[in-house]
Amino acid sequence: MINRGGDLRPHPLDLRLERLDPGVELVHRQGIEVLPSEQDERIVGLVREKLVQVHGGRISLPDRAVNPKGLRRRAFGARRGRMDAIPDKMIAIDPAAAGGPEVLQPVERPVPRPGPGELLIRVEAAGVNRPDVMQRLGFYPPPPGAPTIPGLEVAGTIVGGGEARLGERVCALVAGGGYAEYCVAPAGQCLPVPGDLTMIEAAALPETFFTVWTNLFQRGGAKAGDTVLVHGGTSGIGTAAILLGKLFGLTVVVTAGSAEKCARALEIGAAHAIDYRAQDFVAEVKRITGGAGVAAVLDMVGGDYVPRNLACLAEEGRHVSIAAQRGPSVEIPIWDVMRKRLVLTGSTLRARPAGFKASLADELRREVWPHLESGRIRPVIHSTFPLADAAGAHRLMDSGEHVGKIVLEVA
Ligand SMILES: NC(=O)c1ccc[n+]([C@@H]2O[C@H](COP(=O)([O-])OP(=O)(O)OC[C@H]3O[C@@H](n4cnc5c(N)ncnc54)[C@H](OP(=O)(O)O)[C@@H]3O)[C@@H](O)[C@H]2O)c1
């Protein structure tokens, strides 16, 4: 319920109101009445069919009834005072063939329908990740049952599926389908948009935060006081690892490909940044740790980096592989593994079952979301592109010039 002067967040079953004044009152749940005290208060969305008596001053409704793409709406339409109807068709990026960024052209697709345990999200922003590039190139096909539309994370409003959550502003981890106006997500993978984060910032969270949580903290066992090495310190994953590592008391050492990127990594919160093109990261890690080595390496490089990473590890160290940009076949100095009792592990998030992802979501909600709510951390956004220019977003990611996340603006 809406409080007077307190937390003014409406219950998702009720209304979405903007610029609420404490004078606004929800009288009772069934026959909802809104008593705005100021003329510029406005209702931005009504989530239920049965509504609404409005008393008081002039209320301007957003022009949601306008349908800029001319798509067919269902009969009940987007009338004043009602939630948008769900159209039959939507704009999405769904390339017919693998290739360069130019294959990412907007096309019309059916709006997906949520199955049991799923929610339909009207997408406002969608994160772009390196795995989307791999998918575009034809090297990372969607797992069975996942949409061919790329996109592993979205933020938006729940408009279908679970009645109890209609109208909730969420960000969600998905196995595909994010580059679209509507996207279906398993209910357990939908987390609230935290604090005052924008939809763009919220869309930048799921893929990197879930990945870093499960790989650096769960598999890598990183804990307060540990020093860890994270390659790709200015990547989406790397910036999330810096934020979360610092938050939980780790000393985060990163590598990055230029002095400028190293400077940015330090600004974001890394304790040390090694320019891997100019310096030998193994020697640097030895110097930084006084010869002791790091407790864990989060590796997205693979290939010849793996034996060098093992040389960076302290006794009982953990090596966690999340990608193999320099190749999947590696030569392991097995004697080092035995002598230092090292653990080599790794994972890929996308194909894990929904139950596992829901358990990650629960942990993140408990351990990390309060810090996003309070504003102590926020994701690093490099730039945004309209959905229709997903090709431009991929061109930027291909260039490797970005620091942090690239996000598509959908609505
Ligand atoms: N296993 C999983 O579940 C999972 C989930 C998500 C992402 N990933 C993987 O994680 C990686 C990062 O994803 P993202 O979306 O954050 O991509 P991104 O922002 O494009 O980052 C790619 C990063 O790789 C770094 N890199 C490339 N070669 C390197 C080298 N030789 N030494 C050090 N760093 C190097 C780049 O560093 P510079 O630009 O400084 O050269 C860049 O920061 C990708 O490989 C992606 O496939 C895995």
The ligand as an SDF file (V2000), in Angstrom:
LIG
                    3D

 48 52  0  0  0  0  0  0  0  0999 V2000
   30.9330  -18.4850  -18.8060 N   0  0  0  0  0  0  0  0  0  0  0  0
   29.9120  -17.6550  -18.7060 C   0  0  0  0  0  0  0  0  0  0  0  0
   28.8880  -17.9850  -18.1150 O   0  0  0  0  0  0  0  0  0  0  0  0
   30.0170  -16.2910  -19.3220 C   0  0  0  0  0  0  0  0  0  0  0  0
   28.9740  -15.3810  -19.1850 C   0  0  0  0  0  0  0  0  0  0  0  0
   29.1260  -14.1020  -19.7320 C   0  0  0  0  0  0  0  0  0  0  0  0
   30.2840  -13.7660  -20.4120 C   0  0  0  0  0  0  0  0  0  0  0  0
   31.2630  -14.7020  -20.5500 N   0  0  0  0  0  0  0  0  0  0  0  0
   32.5190  -14.3720  -21.2510 C   0  0  0  0  0  0  0  0  0  0  0  0
   33.1760  -13.3780  -20.5140 O   0  0  0  0  0  0  0  0  0  0  0  0
   33.9260  -12.5430  -21.4020 C   0  0  0  0  0  0  0  0  0  0  0  0
   33.5690  -11.0920  -21.1510 C   0  0  0  0  0  0  0  0  0  0  0  0
   32.2590  -10.8600  -21.5820 O   0  0  0  0  0  0  0  0  0  0  0  0
   31.7270   -9.3500  -21.7430 P   0  0  0  0  0  0  0  0  0  0  0  0
   30.3440   -9.4170  -22.2410 O   0  0  0  0  0  0  0  0  0  0  0  0
   32.0470   -8.6170  -20.5110 O   0  0  0  0  0  0  0  0  0  0  0  0
   32.6560   -8.9040  -22.9680 O   0  0  0  0  0  0  0  0  0  0  0  0
   33.5110   -7.6200  -23.3150 P   0  0  0  0  0  0  0  0  0  0  0  0
   33.0150   -6.4490  -22.5240 O   0  0  0  0  0  0  0  0  0  0  0  0
   33.5530   -7.4930  -24.7710 O   0  0  0  0  0  0  0  0  0  0  0  0
   34.9690   -8.0050  -22.8240 O   0  0  0  0  0  0  0  0  0  0  0  0
   35.9000   -8.8200  -23.4510 C   0  0  0  0  0  0  0  0  0  0  0  0
   37.2000   -8.5980  -22.6930 C   0  0  0  0  0  0  0  0  0  0  0  0
   38.1700   -9.5560  -23.0350 O   0  0  0  0  0  0  0  0  0  0  0  0
   39.4070   -8.9400  -22.7810 C   0  0  0  0  0  0  0  0  0  0  0  0
   40.5290   -9.6110  -23.4030 N   0  0  0  0  0  0  0  0  0  0  0  0
   40.6160  -10.0980  -24.6630 C   0  0  0  0  0  0  0  0  0  0  0  0
   41.8600  -10.6110  -24.8560 N   0  0  0  0  0  0  0  0  0  0  0  0
   42.5400  -10.4480  -23.6960 C   0  0  0  0  0  0  0  0  0  0  0  0
   43.8420  -10.7600  -23.2580 C   0  0  0  0  0  0  0  0  0  0  0  0
   44.7120  -11.3690  -24.0710 N   0  0  0  0  0  0  0  0  0  0  0  0
   44.2110  -10.4360  -21.9990 N   0  0  0  0  0  0  0  0  0  0  0  0
   43.3500   -9.8280  -21.1580 C   0  0  0  0  0  0  0  0  0  0  0  0
   42.0830   -9.5090  -21.5200 N   0  0  0  0  0  0  0  0  0  0  0  0
   41.6980   -9.8000  -22.7720 C   0  0  0  0  0  0  0  0  0  0  0  0
   39.2240   -7.5490  -23.3670 C   0  0  0  0  0  0  0  0  0  0  0  0
   40.2020   -6.7200  -22.7960 O   0  0  0  0  0  0  0  0  0  0  0  0
   40.8290   -5.4430  -23.6140 P   0  0  0  0  0  0  0  0  0  0  0  0
   39.6850   -4.7980  -24.3100 O   0  0  0  0  0  0  0  0  0  0  0  0
   41.4060   -4.6210  -22.5120 O   0  0  0  0  0  0  0  0  0  0  0  0
   41.8510   -6.0030  -24.5460 O   0  0  0  0  0  0  0  0  0  0  0  0
   37.8120   -7.2210  -22.9160 C   0  0  0  0  0  0  0  0  0  0  0  0
   37.8410   -6.5280  -21.6920 O   0  0  0  0  0  0  0  0  0  0  0  0
   33.5990  -12.9970  -22.8260 C   0  0  0  0  0  0  0  0  0  0  0  0
   34.6310  -13.7920  -23.2910 O   0  0  0  0  0  0  0  0  0  0  0  0
   32.3100  -13.7850  -22.6340 C   0  0  0  0  0  0  0  0  0  0  0  0
   32.1520  -14.7700  -23.6260 O   0  0  0  0  0  0  0  0  0  0  0  0
   31.1620  -15.9490  -20.0210 C   0  0  0  0  0  0  0  0  0  0  0  0
  1  2  1  0
  2  3  2  0
  2  4  1  0
  4  5  1  0
  4 48  2  0
  5  6  2  0
  6  7  1  0
  7  8  2  0
  8  9  1  0
  8 48  1  0
  9 10  1  0
  9 46  1  0
 10 11  1  0
 11 12  1  0
 11 44  1  0
 12 13  1  0
 13 14  1  0
 14 15  2  0
 14 16  1  0
 14 17  1  0
 17 18  1  0
 18 19  2  0
 18 20  1  0
 18 21  1  0
 21 22  1  0
 22 23  1  0
 23 24  1  0
 23 42  1  0
 24 25  1  0
 25 26  1  0
 25 36  1  0
 26 27  1  0
 26 35  1  0
 27 28  2  0
 28 29  1  0
 29 30  1  0
 29 35  2  0
 30 31  1  0
 30 32  2  0
 32 33  1  0
 33 34  2  0
 34 35  1  0
 36 37  1  0
 36 42  1  0
 37 38  1  0
 38 39  2  0
 38 40  1  0
 38 41  1  0
 42 43  1  0
 44 45  1  0
 44 46  1  0
 46 47  1  0
M  CHG  2   8   1  16  -1
M  END
$$$$
